[in-house]
């Protein structure tokens, strides 16, 4: 499991209460994020220990799919799940995303005066792209080649920190004016009473060029010993109940079910960035390498 512990524990408790199935789980750390967990599952490929993989960043599932570690899951729930939110081969299923945002201190900045495009924030603090969602975002941004090349040439002047939560803290502390981060980290900081807010910059002016929403994803490990229980877990993760748990949590994930969206008007997904996740996955390592080179050159 690669998601925030406090959210995961509530989801697991609700699942066990509903099904009577207990969950033995292994998490990640803010430092290594999904990477180490994915590598462990790949190493255990011949004798899998895990039945299910759940991550708040889709890239982990794509890495497992690339390594032929996943197994299709066809249930009454997954077959009806939106085709835009699942793999064509039914290997993974996306739900309840977080938004990539620019965080700022509203006591310092006037929101009405902030630029509304991502390319204006090359000097913003960001998390180490080798781990977590920042690298995923950079890879998605690279699809806009001309704009990204200019952005990358300027990014070396920005402070790179250990994780998204650290970038938000840097804004709170006044060490950074802006931060490229995830919406859940800003929501959590606001819940703790800090002066912090965010905007949703665009990647392009055309329709489908808006906010990048990075989904949670869940999938079954090939050779899972507890297949029926694994399918029950996936069904539960795609349920309205889980969507409500994640939307009500401090992370405030954006529900994808229209009936649940109606209950959380503040979590409406506005003009999501239309992206091919496979394309993003295929260029991610190259893009991160280029970013790290830019940082080294410009410092």
For each residue, the residues with C-beta under 8 A, 3 or more apart:
1: 8 25 26 27 28 37 53 54 55
2: 27 28 33 34 37 53 54 55 56 57 60
3: 7 8 27 54 55 56 216
4: 7 8 56 184 251
5: 8 9 27
6: 9 10 249 250
7: 3 4 10 11 245 246 249 250 251
8: 1 3 4 5 11 12 25 27 54
9: 5 6 12 13
10: 6 7 13 14 245 249
11: 7 8 14 15 237 242 245 246
12: 8 9 15 16 23 25
13: 9 10 16 17
14: 10 11 17 18 236 241 242 245
15: 11 12 18 19 21 23 233 236
16: 12 13 19 20 21 22 23
17: 13 14
18: 14 15 236 241
19: 15 16 232 236
20: 16
21: 15 16 229 232 233
22: 16
23: 12 15 16 233
24:
25: 1 8 12
26: 1 37 50
27: 1 2 3 5 8 37
28: 1 2 32 33 34 36 37
29: 32 33 36
30: 33 132 162 163 165
31: 131 162 163
32: 28 29 35 36 37 131
33: 2 28 29 30 36 57 131 132 163
34: 2 28 37 38 55 57 59 60 131 132
35: 32 38 39 60 130 131
36: 28 29 32 33 39 40
37: 1 2 26 27 28 32 34 40 41 53 55 60
38: 34 35 41 42 60 63 64
39: 35 36 42 43
40: 36 37 43 44
41: 37 38 44 45 48 50 53 64 69 221
42: 38 39 45 63 64 67 69
43: 39 40
44: 40 41 47 48 49 50
45: 41 42 48 67 68 69 222
46:
47: 44
48: 41 44 45 51 69 221 222 223 224 225
49: 44
50: 26 41 44 53 221 224
51: 48 220 221 224 225 226 227 229 230 233
52: 218 219 220 221 224 230 233 234
53: 1 2 37 41 50 60 61 64 70 218 219 221
54: 1 2 3 8 216 217 218 237
55: 1 2 3 34 37 58 59 60 61 216 217
56: 2 3 4 98 133 214 216
57: 2 33 34 60 132 133 136 214 217
58: 55 61 62 92 94 136 214 215 217 277
59: 34 55 62 63 135 136 280 281 284
60: 2 34 35 37 38 53 55 57 63 64 217
61: 53 55 58 64 65 70 91 92 217 218 219
62: 58 59 65 66 92 277 278 281
63: 38 42 59 60 66 67 281
64: 38 41 42 53 60 61 67 69 70 219 221
65: 61 62 68 69 70 87 91 92 219
66: 62 63 281
67: 42 45 63 64
68: 45 65 222
69: 41 42 45 48 64 65 221 222
70: 53 61 64 65 91 92 219 220 221 222
71: 91 220 221 222 223 224
72: 89 90 91 220
73: 78 90 91 93 219 220 230 231 234
74: 78 79 90
75: 78 79 231 234 235
76: 79 80 235
77: 80 81 234 235 238 239
78: 73 74 75 81 86 90 93 234 235 238
79: 74 75 76 90
80: 76 77
81: 77 78 85 86 93 238
82: 85 86 256
83: 86 88
84:
85: 81 82 93 94 95 215 256
86: 78 81 82 83 90 92 93 94
87: 65 90 91 92 93
88: 83
89: 72
90: 72 73 74 78 79 86 87
91: 61 65 70 71 72 73 87 219
92: 58 61 62 65 70 86 87 217 218 219
93: 73 78 81 85 86 87 217 218 219 234 237 238
94: 58 85 86 97 215 216 217 256
95: 85 215 216 217 218 237 238 242 243 256
96: 215 216 242 243 246 247 253 254 255 256
97: 94 213 214 215 216 253 254 256 269
98: 56 133 182 183 184 213 214 251 253 254
99: 182 183 200 211 212 213 214 254 269
100: 133 137 180 181 182 183 211 212 213 214
101: 180 181 182 183 186 198 199 200 201 211
102: 114 118 121 124 178 179 180 181 198 199 201
103: 167 168 171 178 179 181 185 186 196 197 198
104: 108 109 111 114 171 177 178 179 196 197 198 199
105: 108 109 171 172 174 195 196 197
106: 109 111 195 196 197
107: 195
108: 104 105 174 177
109: 104 105 106 113 114 177
110: 113 114
111: 104 106 114 197 199
112:
113: 109 110
114: 102 104 109 110 111 199
115: 120 121 201
116: 199 201 202
117: 120 201 202 203
118: 102 121 141 151 201 202 203
119: 122 147 150 151
120: 115 117 201
121: 102 115 118 124 178 180 201
122: 119 151 152 154 155 157 158
123: 154 157 158 177 178
124: 102 121 158 167 176 177 178 179 180
125: 158 159 160 161 167 170 171 175 176 178 179 180
126: 129 134 155 158 159 160 161 167 179 180 181
127: 131 132 133 134 160 161 162 163 164 166 167 180 181
128: 131 132 134 160 161 162 163
129: 126 132 134 135 138 160 288 291 292
130: 35 135 288 292
131: 31 32 33 34 35 127 128 135 163
132: 30 33 34 57 127 128 129 135 136 163 164
133: 56 57 98 100 127 136 137 164 182 214
134: 126 127 128 129 137 138 164 180
135: 59 129 130 131 132 138 139 284 287 288 291
136: 57 58 59 132 133 139 140 214 280 284
137: 100 133 134 140 141 180 212 214
138: 129 134 135 141 142 284 287 288 291
139: 135 136 142 280 281 283 284 287 288
140: 136 137 143 203 212 273 275 280
141: 118 137 138 144 147 148 151 203
142: 138 139 145 148 283 287
143: 140 148 275 279 280
144: 141 147 148 203 204
145: 142 148 149
146: 149 150
147: 119 141 144 150 151 203
148: 141 142 143 144 145 151 152
149: 145 146 152 153
150: 119 146 147 153 154
151: 118 119 122 141 147 148 154 155
152: 122 148 149 155 290 291 294
153: 149 150 294
154: 122 123 150 151 157
155: 122 126 151 152 158 291 294 295 298
156: 294 295 296 297 298 299
157: 122 123 154 298
158: 122 123 124 125 126 155
159: 125 126 170 175 176
160: 125 126 127 128 129 295
161: 125 126 127 128 166 167 170
162: 30 31 127 128 166
163: 30 31 33 127 128 131 132 166 167
164: 127 132 133 134 167 168 179 181 182 185
165: 30 168 169 185 188 189
166: 127 161 162 163 169 170
167: 103 124 125 126 127 161 163 164 170 171 176 179 180 181 185
168: 103 164 165 171 172 179 181 185 186 189 196
169: 165 166 172 173 189
170: 125 159 161 166 167 173 175 176 179
171: 103 104 105 125 167 168 174 175 176 177 178 179 196
172: 105 168 169 189 194 195 196
173: 169 170
174: 105 108 171
175: 125 159 170 171
176: 124 125 159 167 170 171 179
177: 104 108 109 123 124 171
178: 102 103 104 121 123 124 125 171
179: 102 103 104 124 125 126 164 167 168 170 171 176
180: 100 101 102 121 124 125 126 127 134 137 167
181: 100 101 102 103 126 127 164 167 168 185 186 198
182: 98 99 100 101 133 164 185 186 214
183: 98 99 100 101 186 187 198 251 252 254
184: 4 98 187 188 250 251 252 253
185: 103 164 165 167 168 181 182 188 189
186: 101 103 168 181 182 183 189 190 196 197 198
187: 183 184 190 191 250 251 252
188: 165 184 185 191 192 250 251
189: 165 168 169 172 185 186 192 194 196
190: 186 187 193 194 196 197
191: 187 188 250
192: 188 189
193: 190
194: 172 189 190
195: 105 106 107 172
196: 103 104 105 106 168 171 172 186 189 190
197: 103 104 105 106 111 186 190
198: 101 102 103 104 181 183 186
199: 101 102 104 111 114 116
200: 99 101 210 211 270
201: 101 102 115 116 117 118 120 121 211
202: 116 117 118 205 209 210 211 271
203: 117 118 140 141 144 147 209 210 212 273
204: 144 208 209
205: 202 209
206: 209
207: 271
208: 204 271 272 273 274
209: 202 203 204 205 206 271 273 274
210: 200 202 203 270 271 272 273
211: 99 100 101 200 201 202 269 270 271 272 273
212: 99 100 137 140 203 272 273 275
213: 97 98 99 100 254 269 272 273
214: 56 57 58 97 98 99 100 133 136 137 182
215: 58 85 94 95 96 97 256
216: 3 54 55 56 94 95 96 97 237 246 253
217: 54 55 57 58 60 61 92 93 94 95
218: 52 53 54 61 92 93 95 233 234 237 238
219: 52 53 61 64 65 70 73 91 92 93 234
220: 51 52 70 71 72 73 224 227 230 231 234
221: 41 48 50 51 52 53 64 69 70 71 224 230
222: 45 48 68 69 70 71
223: 48 71
224: 48 50 51 52 71 220 221 227 230
225: 48 51
226: 51 229 230
227: 51 220 224 230 231
228: 231 232
229: 21 51 226 232 233
230: 51 52 73 220 221 224 226 227 233 234
231: 73 75 220 227 228 234 235
232: 19 21 228 229 235 236
233: 15 21 23 51 52 218 229 230 236 237
234: 52 73 75 77 78 93 218 219 220 230 231 237 238
235: 75 76 77 78 231 232 238 239
236: 14 15 18 19 232 233 239 241 242
237: 11 54 93 95 216 218 233 234 242
238: 77 78 81 93 95 218 234 235 242
239: 77 235 236 242 243
240: 243 244 257 259 260
241: 14 18 236 244 245
242: 11 14 95 96 236 237 238 239 245 246
243: 95 96 239 240 246 247 253 255 256 257 260
244: 240 241 247 248 255 260 263
245: 7 10 11 14 241 242 248 249
246: 7 11 96 216 242 243 249 251 252 253 255
247: 96 243 244 252 253 254 255 260 263 264 267
248: 244 245 252
249: 6 7 10 245 246 252 253
250: 6 7 184 187 188 191
251: 4 7 98 183 184 187 188 246
252: 183 184 187 246 247 248 249 266 267
253: 96 97 98 184 216 243 246 247 249 267
254: 96 97 98 99 183 213 247 261 267 268 269
255: 96 243 244 246 247 260 261 263 264 267
256: 82 85 94 95 96 97 215 243 260 261 269
257: 240 243 260 261
258: 261 262
259: 240 262 263
260: 240 243 244 247 255 256 257 263 264
261: 254 255 256 257 258 264 265 267 268 269
262: 258 259 265
263: 244 247 255 259 260
264: 247 255 260 261 267 268
265: 261 262 268
266: 252
267: 247 252 253 254 255 261 264
268: 254 261 264 265
269: 97 99 211 213 254 256 261 272
270: 200 210 211
271: 202 207 208 209 210 211
272: 208 210 211 212 213 269
273: 140 203 208 209 210 211 212 213
274: 208 209
275: 140 143 212 279 280
276: 279 280
277: 58 62 280 281
278: 62 281 282
279: 143 275 276 282 283
280: 59 136 139 140 143 275 276 277 283 284
281: 59 62 63 66 139 277 278 284
282: 278 279
283: 139 142 279 280 286 287
284: 59 135 136 138 139 280 281 287 288
285: 288 289
286: 283 289 290
287: 135 138 139 142 283 284 290 291
288: 129 130 135 138 139 284 285 291 292
289: 285 286 292 293
290: 152 286 287 293 294
291: 129 135 138 152 155 287 288 294 295
292: 129 130 288 289 295 296
293: 289 290 296 297
294: 152 153 155 156 290 291 297 298
295: 155 156 160 291 292 298 299
296: 156 292 293 299
297: 156 293 294
298: 155 156 157 294 295
299: 156 295 296
